[in-house]
Amino acid sequence: MASSSTPQPPPQVPAPIQVSSQYQVAPNQDPSSSMSSTAKYKPRPLFCVVCASNQKGINVLTEYQLQNRSMEAHNVLMKAGYRVISYGTGSAVRLPGPSIDKPNIYAFGTPYEDMYNDLKSKNQQLYTQNGLLQMIDRNRKIKRAPEKWQESKTMADVVITCEERCFDAVCEDLLVRGGDVNRSVHIINVEIKDNHEEALIAGRAILDLVNAIETADDVDGDMEKILRVQQEQHPHALLHSVAFY
C-alpha cells in the first residue's frame, strides 16, 4: 500500500566557500606547504638614509660632501631594489657658492630641477667643475626634492646616518617626539670620510648592511650579530641605538 505522506525535497547542498586568493593552492601543491609559506611572510623593512645638513659655523664644502655621501647610499640602495627614503636634519639645504662665505641656500622642498637650473644660470662652468651640477642631476633622478627629517611623517624601520652629529640629531628628535606611536626604529651611524672614493666604498658597505638586515629572521634579536659582522668586514666605525616613533 502506497504511503500517503508528501514527498520531501532533496537536502540543499551548501554553497562552496570562497577561498581568499592569498591562501589558494596551486595545482599539485600540498595545501599545508602553502599555509606554511604564508605564515613565514614578513613585510620588507623601510630604510631611511639621513644626511647632515648645514649648521652654523660648519664649512659649506663639507656639507656638500656629506649630502653627496648620503645620496650615494640612497642611489645604491634604490638601484638594488630596497625600499628606501632619505631626509636632511638641518634648517636648509646649503651648497657651495662662488666663495666660502657665499653659499647657495635652498629651502627644503625646493625641487632639484629648480636648483639645477638656478646653479646652471649663475655659473655653469664653476658648478660643473666642482661637480655640483652632476650631483644635483643625479639627485633629481632619485627624488623630486630634499626633505626635512623633522617634518617627516613616514616611519622607517631602520635609519642609517653618515656622521655622528647626524646620528645625534635623529636620536634627539625622536626623543622630543615622545614615542607616542610606540613603534621601534633602529638607528645606525656609518662613519664616512669626506672624499669621493670613500663615498663609493661606504655605499657598498651600507648595501651589505641593509642586505643582512633584510634577510634576518629576527632583526631585533639579530642586530648585535649583524653589526659585529659588519664591523669585521668593513672599516667604518658604527654606532647603534633603538628609539621609538
N, C-alpha and C positions, 0 to 999 in steps of 0.2 A: 504494500500500500504506500502510495507516494506521500511524502511529508507535505503538510500544508504551510510550513514556515517560509517566510520570504527569503529568497537567496541573498547572501551577504556579498557586498562588493569586495574585490581583492584588496589586500592591505596596500596602503600607499608606500611607495619606495622613497625614502628621504632624498632630497636633492643633494648632489655631490657638494662637498665642502670646497670652497675656493681656497687654494693654497697660494700664499704670497710668493711672488717671483723670487724673493730673497731666499726662500727655502725650497724651491722647486729642484727636483733631482733630474739630472740629465740621463738619457737612456743608458742602460747597462751600468749605472753608477749606484754604489751602495748608499742608501739613504743616510746611514749613520755617519759615513765619511763626509757627506755634505753638511750635516749639522755640526760635525766636529770642526770643519774648516770655518764655519760661520762663527762658532764660539771663540775661535782664536783671532778673529778680526780685531784690529785696534786702529784707531784713526792716526793718520800721519801727523807728526808734530809740525807746528808752525815755528820757523826760526826767524829771529829778528836781528839784523846787524845794525848796531848803533855806532855812529861816528862821533868824534869830538868836534864840537862847534866852537866858534871863537869866544874866548873870554878876555876880559880886559887885561892888557899887558902881554898877550900871547902873540908871538911872531906870526904874521899872516901867512908866510910861506909854509910854516909848519902846519897851519890849519889846512892849507890846500893839500899837503901831503897826506894828512890824516883822512880827509874826505876821500882822497884817491884810494887809500888802502881799504876803507870800509866798503866803498862802491865796487872795488875789485873783488872783494869777498862776495858781495851781493851778486855780481855778474857771474862769478864762478858757480855759486850755488844754484842760481836760476838756470844756467845752461845745463847743469847736471840733473835738473828736474825736481829739485827740492822746493818745498813751499817756503818762500822767504819774503820778508818785507824789510824796510830799513827806515831809520829815523836819525835826526840830529838832536843834540841836547842843548844847544846854545840859544841865544836870543835872536840870532840872524845868521844868514849864510854869508861868510866873508871870504872873498877870493883875492888873489894877488892883483895889485894895480900897477901903475907905472912906477911907483916907489913904495917903500915900506910904510910910509905914513898916509898913503892914498889907496886904500883897498877898495875893491868893488864890493858893495854891500847890497844884499838882496833879502827881502823878507821870505820866511818860509812860505811855501805855496806858490812862489814865483816859478812859472814853467821853465824848464831847462831850455826850451826853444827860445823863450824871450831872453834868457841870459846869453845864449849863444849869439843871437842876432845883435844884442847890445854890445857885447865884447868885440864882435867882428867889426861893428861900425866904429868903435872907439879906436882900435889899433889892431888890425888883423895880423900884421907882421909880428908884433910883440907877443900876442897871445897864442899865436901858432908856434913861435919859437920856444916859449916856456911850457908848451904842452897843455895850456888851459883850454883852448878850443877843442882839442882832441878829447880831453876828459869830459867836457860838457856834452860833446857829440855822443860819446859812449853813454853817458848818464841819461840822455833824452831817449835813448833806445831801450833803456831799462825801465824807467818810470816817468811819469809826466812832470813831477816837481819834487823838490826836497820837502820832507815832512818833519814836524817838530815832535820829539818824544813826549814832552809834557802835555801835548794836546791829543795824544793818541788814544783811541778807544779800543783798538784791536788788542786782544790778549794773546800774546805769544806763549809758546811752551818753553822755548829756550831763547835767551837774549845773549848775543855774542858782541863784546866790545873790543876795541882795538888798542885801548890805552887805559891805564889805571884810573886817571881822573874821570874818564868817561864811565868806567865801571862804578866809581863812587857816585857819580851824578844819577845813574839809573837806580842804584840801591836807595839813595836818599829820596828820590822822587816817589818810589813805590812805598817807602816808609811814610811819607807825607800823605799819600793817598788813603792810608788807613787799612788797607786789606779787607774792605767790606765784602768783596765777592768771595773771599777766602779760596782763591784759586792760586795754586803754587806756580812759580816760574823759576827755572834755573838761570842764573846769570853767570856767564863765564867770560873772563877777560883773557884775550890772547895778545900779549905784548908784542907790538910790531915796530921795528925800527923805521926811520924816515928815509927810505930810499926805494926806488922802483924795483930793484932786484928782490929786496926783502918783501915787498908787497906781493910779488908773484909767488915766492916761496910760502909766505903765510897763507895765501889763497889756497894752495894745495893742502896745507896743514889743516886749515879750517874745514876743507872738504872732507878730509879723513875723520875729523872730529864729528862733523854732522852725520856722516855715514854710520859711525859707531853708535851714535845716539839713536838714530832712526831704526837701526836693526836690533837694538837692545830689547830683550823681553820685558825688562822692568827698569825703566830709565832711572827712577828714584833709587832703587836698590843697587843698580849697576854703575851709577855715576862716578863713584870713587875709583872704581877699577878703570873705567873709560878714561878718566883724566890721568891716572897713573900711566897707562899705556901711551896716551898721547904725549905725555911729558918725556917718556923714554924714547919715543920715535922722532920727536921734533924739538928744536932748541928753544922755542918761545916759552917764556915764563907764563904760568897760568894762575888765575885767581878764580875762586868759585864761591857763590853764595846762593841761598834759596830765599826768595821773597814771595810776597802774596799780592795779587791784584785785589 
